[in-house]
């Protein structure tokens, strides 16, 4: 089945490209987790992701002390043995608390205690909604495989219209979330979301907005590689469009 997804393959290769020597700063993580007994903690470094540790989830509880690298804004993945995943962003002194439903690959969770992680959750919520919606369309299609051709065409037109509505809602939700916290580095992940196979934002339509956010992030985080690389990507988009 097709689901919205973040272009993690691209950004795992570029996020946090600067030196990643650890400082003594950490963030604490306390999560109540349903449906999983183990979590692989993956840290994103340079052009690759490195498994940082494998942690047992004891009595439905996961407690972590995660180091913050030299950028002081560091991203991790949690990969549960149930197939679910979630992304965390941390800064020194963050104290994350939340609840995670990891019973399926469509991980649902709540979380507080970290501006980066809270923004990641806000950006992920539309993904979860769209994923659930696309699953319902797939289920509907499977239930009506024996319908007549005419009925099938009518259903597909109806589903396409509903999908278009969801796509526009997803895009609006992401834009509203980023506008409320425009300098948050987690916003970069929002720009590369998709609904099905359709990107939310494209250079041809959204270049001015992308350039505006690149400027905001570069000003707020001039030395952070995520902001730098995002600005470079946006510049490359302009060049690809052959704009002055």
N, C-alpha and C positions, 0 to 999 in steps of 0.2 A: 504494500500500500504506500502511497506517496504522502509524505508529511512535510510541513515546513521545517526548515532546518537552518542552523547557522552555518556559514561557510567556515567551519572549524579547520578544515584542511589548509585553507589559505592563511588564516590568522594564527594557527599553531606554528606556522613557519615564519611569522614575522613579529609576533608579540614579544616584547621584552628582549630586544636584541642587544641591549647593552650588557655591561658586566653584571654578573649575577652573584657576586660574592655575598655571602650571608652577613647580615648584621646581627646584633644581639636582640633585635626587636622581633616580637612575635605577636600573633593574634590568637585568642582562644576561641575554640569552637565547641559548642555543646548542642547536639542534635538528638531529638527523639525520632527514631526511625522505625517505620513499619515495613515488613516484607523483605528485609535483607539482614544477613548476619555478618557481612564482611564488606569492607570498602577499600578499593585501591585509590590512593591519593596520588594524583598526577600533577606535577608542577611544570608549568610552561616556561621553557628557557630557550632564548635565542631562536634557532631555527628548528627546534625539536621539543618534544614533551618527554619528561623523564618521570617514571614512576618513583614517587618519593617514599612511600611506605604502604604496607597493607595492614589495615587496622580491623580488629574484630569488633563487631557491634554486640555489646554485652547487655542482655536484658533490654534490648531495644534502644540502647543509648550509645552514642558515639561522642567521645571527648578527645579533642585534639589541641595541640599547641603548634601552630604553623608558623614557620619563620618567614619574615618579610625580607626580600632581597634588597640590594643596594638602591633600587629605584624607589623603595618605600611604598610602592603600590604593585602588589603581586597577585597573579591569577593562578588558581588551581582548578582541577577537575576532581570530583568524587565519582568513581565508577563502582556501582553496587553489584553484588553477585546475583542480583535479580534482573540485571540488564538495564536498570535505571541509571541516570547520570544527573549531575548538577554542577554548576560552575560557581566558584567563590572568588571574590576579589577582596584582598585584605590590605590594611594599613597598620602601622604599629599601634598597639593598644586596643584594637578592635576586640569586642567581646560578642561573638555571634551566638544567638540562641534561636532555635527553630524546631519545626516538626516536618518530617519528610515522609511522604507516602511513596515508597519505592517498590510497591508490589507489581508494577508494570513498567515498561520502558518509558511510558509517559509520566515521568516523575512529577508529582505535585508537592509543593512545599510552601511553608511560610518561614520567614526569617527576619530577624532584627539585629541591630548592633553593629552594622558596618555600612557606610554610605555606598561603597562599591558593590557589595553583595546585595544590598537592597535595590540598587538600580538594576543590577543584573536580573533580579527577580521580577522587577517591573517590566523589563524588556522581554523576559521569558513568558510572562503570563499570556500575552497574545499568541505566542507560539503554541502554548498548550491548548488554548481555545481553538485555534485553527486546526491543530492536529486532531482534536476530538471531533471537530466538524467534518474533516475529511474522512475520518474513520466511519462516521455515520453515513456519508455518501457512498463509501465502499460497501458498507453493510446493506444499504438500500439497493445498490446495483446487484449484489449477489442474490438478494431475495427475489429479484424480478428477472432473472436470466431467461426465463421461459415466456416472458411477455411477448406480445406481437411486435413486429418491427415498428409499427406506428406508435404503440404505447411506449416502446423503448426510446424513440426519438423525442416524444413529448417529455418523458422523464428526464432525459439528458439535457434538454433545453431548460427545464425547470431547475435542475441541479446546477447547471452552468450559471444561471442567473443568481442563484443562492450563493454560489462560490464567489461570484464577482462582488456581491454585497459583503461577504466575509473578508475578501481581500482588501477592499477599501476600508473596512472597519479596522482590520489589522494594521494597515498603514497609518491610519489616523491615530490609533492607540500608541503606536511607537513614536510618532512625531510629537504627540502630547507629552509622553514620558520624557523624551529628550529635551523638550522645551522647558520643562520644569526644573531640570538640572543639567543645563547645557554644557558645563565644563567637566562633567563626570566622565572619566576615561572609559567607563563601561559602555558608553554610548556607541563606541566604535563597533561593537558587536551587533548593535541594532541595524546599522546601515547595510548589513550583508545578509539579512534574513530573507527568506523566501516563503511563499505559500504555494505548496506543490512544487512546481518547477519554475515559478514566476517570481523574479526578484521584486522586492518592495520598492527599491530605489535604483534608478538607472542614470548613467551620466547624461544621456540626451535630454532627459526630462528634469533631472534633479541636481545638475551640476552647481547652480548658484547656491542651493541649500548646502550641498556637500562642502563647497568652498567656505561658506560661512562657518560651519561647524569646525572645519579644519583650522580656521583662523582662531576660533575660540579656544580649542584644545591646545593649539600651539602656544597661545598667549598664557594659558593657565598652567601648562606643563611643558615649558620650553626644552627641558632636558630629558623628558621621558621618551623612550624609543617608540612607544605606542602612538603618541601624538605626532612624532616626527615621521613615522612611516605612513600614518594615515594621510598626513599632508602631502607626502610624496606620491601616494596612490592617487589622490585627487588631482595633483598636478599632471600625472600621467594620463588621467582621464581627459583633461583639457587638451593635452597634446594629441591624444587619439582622435578627438573630435576636430582637430586642426583649427582650434580657436586661438586667436591672438592672446 
